Amino acid sequence: MPPTPSNLPAIGLMLLAVLMFALMDAGLKLLAAHYPPLQVATLRGLASLPLVMIWILATVSLRSLLQVYWRLHLVRGALGIAMMFGFVYGLRSMPMSSAYSIAFIAPLLVTAMAVPLLGEKVGPRRWTAIAIGLVGVIVILRPTGQGMATAGGLAVLLASICYAIGAITVRLLAQRDSIQAMVFWFLVILSLGAGMLAMPQWVSIRAADAWTIAGVGLTGSLAQVALTDAFRRGEASLIAPFEYTALVWTIGLDLTLWGILPDNMTWLGAGIIVASGFYLLRREKIRMPPEHP
C-alpha cells in the first residue's frame, strides 16, 4: 500500500499564514484607529486583489475562475465580511494579544465541526493536546471570563465562529474548485460586499496610510494563499490548532508598536497554548509512516 500523504507541508503553510496574518492584523489595527471597521475590511480586500491577480494570471486561465461552486463561494464571502467586521471592531478596543486569545476558540470549533461535517477522525491524544490548548486560553481570559463580556470581545468571538465555519467551507470547496478561484472570489466578495455596506460612513483615505494599506495587501495576499492551500492539503482538525503560534507574534507586535506587555497570566496561558501546538506537531511526526526510499 502507498504511504499516507504527510500533513507536514500543510502545517508549514499554516505557520506561514499565521505569521502573515499577524502582520496584516497589525496593519488593520493601525487603520482601525482612523476608519470604520467595514471600510477597513474593504481596504484589506482591495489592497490584496492586484497581487492575487498577478499570481492567478501566472498560474491558471481566467476562464477557470468562472467554473466554480457559486453558492458556497457566496456563503464563504458573507462569512468573511462578518469575520472581518467583528475582528476589526475588536481590534479597535483591545490589544492584539487579547483579541487573538479570544479568537483561539476558532481552532477548537474547526475541530468540533470537522468530525461531523467532514468525517475526519481525531484521536484521543490530539483531543488531549487541543484540550490543553483550551486551558491556556482560559488562563488568559481568567476564570471569570474577563474580556469576553465587552462589545469588542463579543465581536471577536463572533468573528471566530464565522472563521471556523469558513474553514470548513474551504475543505468542501477544495474538492472541486482551485486554490486560485477560492482566494480570488473570497477577496472579490469581501471587497464588494463590505464596500457597499461601508459606503454610508466612508472616510477619505489619508495619504499617510498608503504604505500601511500596501502592507496589508501584501501580507494579506500571502496569508490567504497559504491558508487556503493549508486547508486543501491537510486535515482541518490537525492544522487548525497551529494558529496558537500567532500569540507569539501578536505579543511582539503589541510590545513593538504599542508598548503593551502581557501580564504574567497571559504569559502562562501563551506557554500552555504554544506547548500544545508543538506537541501536536510531534504527534504528527510519530504517526506518519516512513516514506519509501
C-alpha positions in Angstrom: 0.0 0.0 0.0 1.2 3.5 -0.7 2.3 5.6 2.3 -0.1 8.0 3.8 0.5 11.6 2.5 2.3 13.8 5.0 0.5 16.6 6.7 3.7 18.5 7.3 3.5 20.7 4.2 0.1 21.8 5.3 1.4 22.6 8.8 4.2 24.6 7.3 1.8 26.6 5.2 -0.4 27.2 8.2 2.6 28.5 10.2 3.4 30.9 7.3 -0.2 32.0 7.1 -0.3 32.7 10.8 2.7 35.0 10.6 1.5 36.9 7.6 -2.0 37.3 9.2 -0.4 38.7 12.4 1.4 41.3 10.3 -1.7 42.1 8.4 -3.8 42.4 11.5 -1.2 44.9 13.0 -1.9 47.0 9.9 -5.6 46.6 10.3 -5.4 47.8 13.9 -3.4 50.9 12.8 -6.1 51.6 10.1 -9.0 50.9 12.6 -8.0 54.0 14.5 -9.0 56.2 11.6 -11.6 54.3 9.6 -14.8 52.3 10.3 -14.5 48.5 10.5 -16.3 47.8 7.2 -14.1 50.3 5.4 -11.0 48.6 6.8 -12.4 45.3 5.6 -12.9 46.8 2.1 -9.4 48.2 2.0 -8.0 44.8 3.1 -9.7 43.1 0.1 -8.9 45.8 -2.5 -5.3 46.0 -1.5 -4.8 42.3 -1.9 -6.6 41.8 -5.2 -3.9 43.2 -7.6 -1.2 40.9 -6.2 -3.6 37.9 -6.3 -4.4 38.7 -9.9 -0.7 38.6 -10.8 -0.5 35.2 -9.2 -3.6 33.9 -10.9 -2.5 35.1 -14.4 0.8 33.3 -13.9 -0.8 30.0 -12.9 -4.2 29.4 -14.4 -6.6 30.7 -17.1 -9.2 33.3 -16.3 -11.9 31.1 -17.6 -11.3 28.6 -14.8 -12.4 31.2 -12.3 -15.9 31.1 -13.6 -16.3 27.3 -13.3 -16.9 27.3 -9.5 -19.5 26.3 -6.9 -21.1 29.7 -6.7 -23.4 29.1 -3.7 -20.6 28.0 -1.4 -18.4 30.9 -2.5 -21.1 33.3 -1.7 -21.6 31.8 1.8 -17.8 31.9 2.4 -17.7 35.5 1.2 -20.6 36.5 3.5 -18.8 34.8 6.4 -15.6 36.6 5.5 -17.4 40.0 5.7 -18.8 39.2 9.1 -15.5 37.9 10.3 -13.5 41.0 9.2 -16.1 43.3 10.7 -16.1 41.6 14.1 -12.3 41.2 14.3 -11.5 44.8 13.2 -14.2 46.1 15.6 -12.5 44.2 18.4 -9.0 45.3 17.5 -10.1 49.0 17.9 -10.7 48.5 21.6 -8.2 45.8 22.8 -4.6 44.7 22.3 -3.8 42.3 19.5 -2.8 39.6 22.0 -6.1 39.9 23.9 -8.1 39.7 20.6 -6.1 36.7 19.4 -6.6 35.0 22.8 -10.3 35.1 22.4 -10.1 34.1 18.7 -8.2 31.0 19.7 -11.6 29.3 20.2 -11.7 29.1 16.4 -9.4 26.0 16.0 -11.4 24.2 18.6 -14.6 25.0 16.7 -13.0 23.8 13.5 -12.0 20.5 15.2 -15.5 20.0 16.5 -17.1 20.8 13.1 -14.6 18.7 11.1 -15.7 15.5 12.8 -19.5 15.6 11.8 -19.2 17.7 8.6 -16.0 16.4 7.0 -15.9 12.9 8.6 -12.3 13.4 9.9 -11.0 11.3 12.7 -9.4 12.9 15.8 -7.5 10.6 18.1 -7.6 10.8 21.9 -4.0 12.3 22.1 -4.9 15.1 19.6 -8.1 15.8 21.6 -6.0 15.9 24.8 -3.5 18.4 23.2 -6.4 20.6 22.0 -8.0 20.5 25.4 -4.7 21.6 27.0 -4.6 24.5 24.5 -8.1 25.4 25.6 -6.9 25.5 29.2 -4.3 28.0 28.1 -7.0 30.2 26.5 -9.0 30.0 29.8 -5.9 31.1 31.8 -5.5 34.1 29.5 -9.2 35.1 29.8 -9.3 34.5 33.5 -11.8 32.1 35.2 -14.4 34.9 35.3 -14.2 35.3 31.5 -12.9 38.8 31.8 -12.6 40.4 28.3 -15.3 38.3 26.6 -18.3 40.3 28.0 -17.2 43.6 26.3 -18.6 44.6 22.9 -15.1 44.2 21.4 -14.7 40.8 23.0 -18.1 39.5 21.7 -17.3 40.9 18.3 -14.1 38.9 18.2 -16.0 35.8 19.4 -18.5 36.3 16.5 -15.6 36.6 14.1 -14.1 33.4 15.4 -17.3 31.5 14.8 -17.5 32.8 11.2 -13.9 31.9 10.6 -14.4 28.3 11.8 -17.4 27.8 9.5 -15.4 29.4 6.7 -12.6 27.0 7.2 -15.0 24.1 6.8 -16.2 25.6 3.5 -12.6 25.7 2.2 -12.3 22.0 2.7 -15.6 21.5 0.9 -14.7 23.8 -2.0 -11.3 22.3 -2.3 -13.0 19.1 -3.6 -14.0 20.8 -6.8 -12.5 24.3 -7.1 -8.9 25.6 -7.5 -7.0 27.5 -4.8 -6.9 30.5 -7.2 -10.6 30.5 -7.5 -11.2 30.3 -3.8 -8.8 33.1 -3.0 -10.0 35.3 -5.8 -13.7 35.1 -5.1 -13.2 35.5 -1.4 -11.4 38.8 -1.9 -13.9 40.0 -4.6 -16.9 39.2 -2.4 -15.3 40.7 0.6 -14.3 43.9 -1.3 -17.7 44.4 -3.0 -19.9 43.3 0.0 -18.0 45.2 2.7 -17.6 48.2 0.3 -21.3 48.6 -0.3 -22.1 48.3 3.4 -19.3 50.8 4.2 -20.4 53.5 1.7 -22.7 55.5 4.1 -19.8 56.1 6.6 -16.9 56.1 4.1 -14.0 58.3 5.3 -11.4 59.8 2.9 -8.2 57.9 2.7 -5.2 59.7 4.2 -2.0 59.8 2.2 0.0 58.8 5.3 -1.8 55.4 5.4 -0.8 54.4 1.8 2.1 52.3 3.0 0.0 50.6 5.7 -2.6 49.7 3.2 0.0 48.3 0.8 1.5 46.3 3.6 -1.9 44.9 4.4 -2.4 43.9 0.8 0.9 42.1 0.5 0.7 40.2 3.8 -2.9 39.5 3.3 -2.3 38.0 -0.1 0.4 35.7 1.1 -1.6 34.7 4.1 -4.8 33.9 2.2 -2.9 31.8 -0.4 -1.0 29.9 2.3 -4.1 29.4 4.5 -6.3 28.2 1.6 -3.6 25.7 0.4 -3.0 24.5 4.0 -6.7 23.5 4.4 -6.7 22.0 1.0 -3.7 19.8 1.7 -4.2 18.8 5.3 -6.9 17.7 7.8 -8.6 20.7 9.2 -8.7 19.2 12.7 -4.9 18.8 12.6 -3.7 22.0 11.2 -6.2 24.4 12.8 -4.6 24.3 16.3 -1.3 25.7 14.9 -2.9 29.1 14.8 -2.0 29.2 18.5 1.5 30.2 17.4 0.0 33.6 16.4 0.1 34.6 20.1 3.9 34.8 19.9 3.8 37.2 17.0 1.0 39.4 18.5 2.8 39.8 21.8 5.9 41.0 19.9 3.8 43.4 17.8 1.9 44.8 20.8 5.2 45.5 22.5 6.9 47.0 19.5 4.1 49.1 18.1 2.0 50.0 21.1 4.3 49.4 24.1 2.0 46.9 25.7 3.4 43.9 27.5 1.2 41.0 28.6 0.8 40.2 32.3 2.0 37.0 34.0 -1.3 35.2 33.4 -1.1 35.9 29.7 2.5 34.6 29.5 1.4 31.4 31.4 -1.5 30.9 29.1 0.6 31.5 26.0 3.1 29.0 27.1 0.4 26.3 27.6 -1.1 27.1 24.1 2.3 27.0 22.3 3.3 23.8 24.1 0.1 22.1 23.0 0.8 23.1 19.4 4.3 21.7 19.4 3.0 18.5 20.9 0.6 18.2 18.0 3.5 18.6 15.6 5.5 15.9 17.4 2.5 13.5 17.4 2.1 14.0 13.6 5.8 13.0 13.1 5.3 9.9 15.2 2.0 9.0 13.5 3.4 9.5 10.0 4.7 6.2 8.4 8.3 6.3 6.9 8.5 7.1 3.2 9.9 4.6 0.7 13.4 5.4 -0.5 
